[in-house]
């Protein structure tokens, strides 16, 4: 199994960060069951005040190949290009095998 973690920082000029976080959470968590190899998707929107990021994704995949297929999948790309990337100032990711 492969874990894929992302921490995003919203753009300062984004008008409603809480509303956008909720939209992203619904969209990405909704991909479970629609993309082969995607086992779990959790979007965390309420970090502690000491957090340096605004939004975190914690996802699990069957394999590294499943993660690679997810990253190119049209459903994921549509959400990433249409909702996530336009809202973010920065992104850090970390992938590892369990």
Short mmCIF file of the C-alpha atoms (twelve columns), coordinates in Angstrom:
data_MODEL
# 
_entry.id   MODEL 
# 
loop_
_atom_site.group_PDB 
_atom_site.id 
_atom_site.type_symbol 
_atom_site.label_atom_id 
_atom_site.label_alt_id 
_atom_site.label_comp_id 
_atom_site.label_asym_id 
_atom_site.label_seq_id 
_atom_site.Cartn_x 
_atom_site.Cartn_y 
_atom_site.Cartn_z 
_atom_site.pdbx_PDB_model_num 
ATOM 1  C CA . UNK A 1  0.000   0.000  0.000   1 
ATOM 2  C CA . UNK A 2  1.132   3.565  -0.747  1 
ATOM 3  C CA . UNK A 3  0.279   6.671  1.274   1 
ATOM 4  C CA . UNK A 4  0.043   10.000 -0.583  1 
ATOM 5  C CA . UNK A 5  0.010   13.073 1.644   1 
ATOM 6  C CA . UNK A 6  -0.333  16.698 0.539   1 
ATOM 7  C CA . UNK A 7  -0.343  19.924 2.530   1 
ATOM 8  C CA . UNK A 8  -1.618  23.037 0.752   1 
ATOM 9  C CA . UNK A 9  -1.508  26.729 1.600   1 
ATOM 10 C CA . UNK A 10 -4.331  28.851 0.183   1 
ATOM 11 C CA . UNK A 11 -3.618  31.993 -1.800  1 
ATOM 12 C CA . UNK A 12 -3.938  35.058 0.443   1 
ATOM 13 C CA . UNK A 13 -6.403  36.699 -1.941  1 
ATOM 14 C CA . UNK A 14 -8.842  33.755 -1.883  1 
ATOM 15 C CA . UNK A 15 -12.151 35.203 -0.675  1 
ATOM 16 C CA . UNK A 16 -13.716 32.281 1.210   1 
ATOM 17 C CA . UNK A 17 -11.112 29.774 2.317   1 
ATOM 18 C CA . UNK A 18 -13.517 27.764 4.493   1 
ATOM 19 C CA . UNK A 19 -16.020 27.454 1.652   1 
ATOM 20 C CA . UNK A 20 -13.324 26.394 -0.825  1 
ATOM 21 C CA . UNK A 21 -11.900 23.889 1.675   1 
ATOM 22 C CA . UNK A 22 -15.362 22.306 1.999   1 
ATOM 23 C CA . UNK A 23 -15.731 22.121 -1.804  1 
ATOM 24 C CA . UNK A 24 -12.310 20.488 -2.190  1 
ATOM 25 C CA . UNK A 25 -13.050 18.030 0.628   1 
ATOM 26 C CA . UNK A 26 -16.340 16.942 -0.960  1 
ATOM 27 C CA . UNK A 27 -14.847 16.659 -4.445  1 
ATOM 28 C CA . UNK A 28 -11.706 14.710 -3.545  1 
ATOM 29 C CA . UNK A 29 -13.319 12.400 -0.985  1 
ATOM 30 C CA . UNK A 30 -15.975 11.685 -3.606  1 
ATOM 31 C CA . UNK A 31 -13.359 10.027 -5.819  1 
ATOM 32 C CA . UNK A 32 -13.219 6.918  -3.615  1 
ATOM 33 C CA . UNK A 33 -14.948 4.114  -5.482  1 
ATOM 34 C CA . UNK A 34 -14.620 5.925  -8.809  1 
ATOM 35 C CA . UNK A 35 -10.885 5.466  -9.432  1 
ATOM 36 C CA . UNK A 36 -9.361  1.981  -9.365  1 
ATOM 37 C CA . UNK A 37 -6.686  1.562  -6.716  1 
ATOM 38 C CA . UNK A 38 -7.758  4.561  -4.604  1 
ATOM 39 C CA . UNK A 39 -8.508  2.993  -1.215  1 
ATOM 40 C CA . UNK A 40 -9.052  6.004  1.083   1 
ATOM 41 C CA . UNK A 41 -9.175  9.783  0.831   1 
ATOM 42 C CA . UNK A 42 -9.354  12.093 3.838   1 
ATOM 43 C CA . UNK A 43 -9.210  15.871 3.511   1 
ATOM 44 C CA . UNK A 44 -8.450  17.609 6.802   1 
ATOM 45 C CA . UNK A 45 -9.708  21.183 7.006   1 
ATOM 46 C CA . UNK A 46 -9.358  22.026 10.705  1 
ATOM 47 C CA . UNK A 47 -5.702  22.034 11.709  1 
ATOM 48 C CA . UNK A 48 -4.403  23.277 15.033  1 
ATOM 49 C CA . UNK A 49 -3.349  26.949 15.213  1 
ATOM 50 C CA . UNK A 50 0.323   25.876 15.091  1 
ATOM 51 C CA . UNK A 51 -0.170  24.340 11.600  1 
ATOM 52 C CA . UNK A 52 1.662   26.009 8.734   1 
ATOM 53 C CA . UNK A 53 -0.713  24.628 6.081   1 
ATOM 54 C CA . UNK A 54 -4.405  25.273 5.473   1 
ATOM 55 C CA . UNK A 55 -5.561  21.943 4.061   1 
ATOM 56 C CA . UNK A 56 -4.189  18.395 4.169   1 
ATOM 57 C CA . UNK A 57 -4.888  15.329 2.079   1 
ATOM 58 C CA . UNK A 58 -4.238  11.871 3.523   1 
ATOM 59 C CA . UNK A 59 -4.860  9.201  0.895   1 
ATOM 60 C CA . UNK A 60 -4.094  5.506  0.428   1 
ATOM 61 C CA . UNK A 61 -3.538  3.567  -2.791  1 
ATOM 62 C CA . UNK A 62 -3.102  -0.118 -3.597  1 
ATOM 63 C CA . UNK A 63 0.332   0.504  -5.150  1 
ATOM 64 C CA . UNK A 64 2.676   3.084  -6.641  1 
ATOM 65 C CA . UNK A 65 1.177   2.231  -10.021 1 
ATOM 66 C CA . UNK A 66 -2.316  2.984  -8.718  1 
ATOM 67 C CA . UNK A 67 -1.092  6.367  -7.449  1 
ATOM 68 C CA . UNK A 68 0.454   7.140  -10.845 1 
ATOM 69 C CA . UNK A 69 -2.809  6.212  -12.600 1 
ATOM 70 C CA . UNK A 70 -4.813  8.396  -10.165 1 
ATOM 71 C CA . UNK A 71 -2.620  11.406 -10.881 1 
ATOM 72 C CA . UNK A 72 -3.495  11.156 -14.600 1 
ATOM 73 C CA . UNK A 73 -7.127  10.100 -14.180 1 
ATOM 74 C CA . UNK A 74 -9.563  12.591 -15.791 1 
ATOM 75 C CA . UNK A 75 -11.752 12.815 -12.666 1 
ATOM 76 C CA . UNK A 76 -8.756  13.749 -10.509 1 
ATOM 77 C CA . UNK A 77 -7.262  16.108 -13.103 1 
ATOM 78 C CA . UNK A 78 -10.588 17.931 -13.424 1 
ATOM 79 C CA . UNK A 79 -10.741 18.605 -9.680  1 
ATOM 80 C CA . UNK A 80 -7.047  19.460 -9.429  1 
ATOM 81 C CA . UNK A 81 -7.078  21.886 -12.374 1 
ATOM 82 C CA . UNK A 82 -10.533 23.346 -11.791 1 
ATOM 83 C CA . UNK A 83 -10.757 23.635 -8.016  1 
ATOM 84 C CA . UNK A 84 -7.492  22.958 -6.191  1 
ATOM 85 C CA . UNK A 85 -4.621  24.516 -8.163  1 
ATOM 86 C CA . UNK A 86 -6.330  27.878 -8.787  1 
ATOM 87 C CA . UNK A 87 -6.818  28.247 -5.003  1 
ATOM 88 C CA . UNK A 88 -3.350  27.350 -3.761  1 
ATOM 89 C CA . UNK A 89 -0.192  29.339 -3.182  1 
ATOM 90 C CA . UNK A 90 1.908   26.283 -2.301  1 
ATOM 91 C CA . UNK A 91 1.862   22.499 -2.156  1 
ATOM 92 C CA . UNK A 92 4.070   19.958 -0.435  1 
ATOM 93 C CA . UNK A 93 3.689   16.234 -0.932  1 
ATOM 94 C CA . UNK A 94 5.129   13.115 0.633   1 
ATOM 95 C CA . UNK A 95 4.556   9.575  -0.655  1 
ATOM 96 C CA . UNK A 96 5.651   6.379  1.059   1 
ATOM 97 C CA . UNK A 97 5.040   2.630  1.108   1 
ATOM 98 C CA . UNK A 98 3.364   1.021  4.071   1 
# 
